[in-house]
Amino acid sequence: MQSSTEQTLVILKPDAVSRGIMGEIVSRFERVGLKMVAGKFMQVSRELADKHYPASRKEFIEGMGNKTRENYADLGLDLSIDFGDKTDAHSIGMFIREWLVEMITSGPVFVMVWEGPHAVELVRKLCGHTLPLKSAPGTIRGDYSYDSSALANFGKRPIKNLMHASGNVEEAVFEVKLWFSADEITTYTRVQEVAMK
Ligand code: ADP
């Protein structure tokens, strides 16, 4: 049988830290049976933030731009009011990337590696949709925020959606290596692992 054990990176961003809900969020990953194998509370440098939000990753930049364009269209809002004459997906994505770098370096973050079967998908499911306004009740973003791109972009700031979680297995492998050295990642067994064998 192929192993479905994965590791994924979770960052509790400065908005989650300042709201004092780190414990609430961590407990949701624990109760589903995921295992924290690394964690650190830290101030992020501009250099690390630039690597985490790479300007050169076209699909990431344009993905954010396209989600924003769709959200504005859904709400019947005019992109040019918030973004001037640069309303293509790439330009919008680059605006947002700059806000993200500013936000993630604005205060301490709690960054963790969670491990378990299907860890990447499980964490994303618990996290909920990128836009808290659209994330379902019961998800972390849906339960703790109502932010939207309209509110965020009006304020020229990123969406306060509390956390980052790796988007897919390939991204998770890259991000775990970016934030942690191999000797910071621990090995132990949780009781659920025995029960699920
Ligand atoms: P996710 O964090 O769910 O993987 P993305 O990779 O699309 O989502 O976006 C990265 C981060 O950029 C989001 O978590 C959010 O904080 C911010 N963001 C995305 N879209 C917007 C937007 N339209 N306006 C402001 N911030 C945004």
Residues whose N, C-alpha, C, O or C-beta is under 5 A from the ligand:
A	BS01	ADP	M64 T68 I96 T130 S149 A152 R157 P158 I159 N161 M163 A165 G167
